[in-house]
Amino acid sequence: MNILFNKIVSSTLNISERQVENTIRLLDEGATIPFISRYRKEVTGALDEVQISNVKEQYDKLRELEKRKQTIITTIGEQGKLTPDLRTRLENSWNAMEIEDIYLPYRPKRRTRAEVAREKGLEPLAKILMIQTENNLDIKAQAFVKNDVVDTEEALKGARDIIAEWISENERARNMVRSIFRKEAIISSRVVKGKEEEAAKYRDYFDWSEPLRRCSSHRLLAVRRGESEGFLKVSIEPDSELCIERLEGLFVKNATASAAQVNEAVRDGYKRLLKPSIETEFAALSKERADDEAIRVFTENLRQLLLAAPLGQKRVMGIDPGYRTGCKLVCLDEQGDLLHNETIYPHPPKQDVVGASRKVTKLVEAYNIQAIAIGNGTASRETERFIANLRYDRKLQVFIVSENGASIYSASKVAREEFPNYDVTVRGAVSIGRRLMDPLAELVKIDPKSIGVGQYQHDVDQMKLKRALDQTVENCVNQVGVNVNTASKHLLTYVSGLGPQLAQNIVDYRQKNGAFTQRKQLMKVPRMGEKAFEQSAGFLRIPGAENPLDNSAVHPESYAIVERMAKDLNCTVRELIENKDLKKKLHLEDYISGTVGMLTINDIISELDKPGRDPRQTVKVFEFDPTVRTIEDLKEGQVLPGIVTNITNFGCFVDIGIKENGLVHISQLANKYISDPTEIISLHQHVTVKVIGIDLERKRVQLSMKDI
């Protein structure tokens, strides 16, 4: 079976069977996706995280399909209807839709109209009609008028019900209708009568339709949400007469009286059974495709957000701005630990500008603050202006930081564990400050769904979304690497091979025994077995370690290779790392072995050039246009600086310094056709945009990046 699975996955993903076989073997042995993609390139043929994840997903689907087939075979067998041909068809099919079609006539049903007709003994009459040679139907039907069948019309009606069910369960009929749905189906939505006012936000879909195959993910998810909220009626259907005409061609053989009965059964079977069944099927398929696209967008946004540029280990003042309740202010040290918290009231109604100014400047001096992070929520612009106008005893950088998810974190169990003696407002300000220092380390504490960088994330398959987001977080954490001596339990949880318990054990061990000085000390952590060490060690960094390789992405299993390189050059490992000219003297082919190929050797050399270097970019200060503070300040044609806050498959949203984010539609991103906005922009990118539309009533702003 494994050989067959490898062949199917290989064909589906267009990679070799050998790559599939080796990847599945590594996964079954307990290797993680980040470990495989980073340290087993020779084995997989250099598959990346996405490809490995796809192999796993396809393989898991085949395993589930095999279980489903066995259940079906058992069920049909218990009915005494499992012929050798039927078993062979089921065993040889790996198409889920085809398997369900084969099973359909044998699937246990509720008491259908056809079942009632069979109980009345009308199936022989249905078979007579299907032959389509009989013209004298009254005589034939009269033989079935007995018991619960009161007359010939009831007998014929029951026979037609049976025929209608046969047609709806016929594989050729279903595939024919599917083909028409695939090419011709129209999805449409109408507002539920009497709910026009209540459903105002779905106004664009009150009387809407388009070909299903062209319907974008965001539009389909929008109408389905409107449907689930009871505001819209949604349908998917092709030209019904075309479907019926094709079915008549398939089932109606001539112009006899019995053929007319079959013709009537075809129409009934299509409208009552076949169309609703295929419509449900296509509704599910289109929703699944829309979910996959939305999840793809969400995971890419999350990846960009997690890999956003960090300020690094600096002393930061975090400010959660507000009006009536004041601005919550915290001072953090280089590790992000809370040193001091305060509330200032520089804005109305209190407007204690003098007192607030004195507090801020004194705290900057007292705690040696190097940068200030201001949340981008309520009163953000006013707070930024207030902070920027103060005079300090040093040069300070001021950053606006996204607050998305900060309130979720501040009320979470994680935050209560970190700051049991502080309220949610202080925790929120700490999160804002830490996000500037290291977005990845802080954001891993928040449920990815709450970070607010997706589209319709609450409408998609939640299990599939969670798997994709968790995998994205894991990939990002391992791509960057983690300082084992400063990382929180929550960050360590996502390191390859660890998980919550081992992460907690590492934190407990370093609290009891002090900082780790070498990677092999990790083996002393309770429950850290050889497999967990193998999977995690390469992603855990120890700055200042005696062995410089312990602060690099070189895996301990490859230390011997680097030591041999140093020995061949008659130098130390540290000298080899620090001297680029030395590395150029190496003959890399000399270090290839049965288990180590050139892919791994090149990775080692690349890491020796920049051991432990953070792959993320450097954070940049951004300033909004000071003349624009509300939507009323905007004018069409105005050119403004902005920050990309969210990316969807129909464009991106840009913060231009007002409450409402503006939309740059995909058609306004560039002077050329764009199929995917991420071709042009990335999350938190600094952009220049032009105002091309202002809807004050709906609080919507349309922007363009063309011709600027």
ABEGO torsion letter per residue (X at the ends): XAAAAAAAAAAAAGBBAAAAAAAAAAAAAGBBAAAAAAAAAAAAGGBBAAAAAAAAAAAAAAAAAAAAAAAAAAAAAAAGABBAAAAAAAAABABAAAAAAAAAAABBBBBBAAAAAAAAGAAAAAAAAAAGABABAAAAAAAABBEABABAAAAAAAAAAAAAAAAAABAAAAAAAAAAAAAABBBBBBBBBGAAAAAAAAAAAABBBBBAAABBAAAAAAAAAAAAAGABBBBBBBBAAAAAAAAAAAABABABAAAAAAAAAAAAAAAAAAAAAAAAAAAAAAAAAAAAAAAAAAAAAAAAAAABBBAEBBBBBBBBBBBAAEBBBBBBBAAGBBABBBBBBABOAAGBAAAAAAAAAAAAAAAGBABBBBBABBGAAAAAAAAAABBBABBBBBBBBBABGAAAAAABAAAAAABAABBAAAAAAAAAAAAAABAAAAAAABBAAAAGABBGAAABBAAAAAAAAAAAAAAAAAAAEBBAAABBAAAAAABBGBEAAAAAAAAAAAAAAEBBABAAAAAABBGBBAAAAAAAAAABBBBGBABAAAABABBAAAAAAAAAAAAAAGBBAAAAAABAAAAAABBAAAABBAABBAAAAAAAAAAAABBGBBABBBBBBBBBBAABABAAABBBGBBBBBBBABBBAAEBBBBAGBABBBBBBAAAABABBBABAAAABBBGBBBBBBBABBBAAAGBBBBBABGX
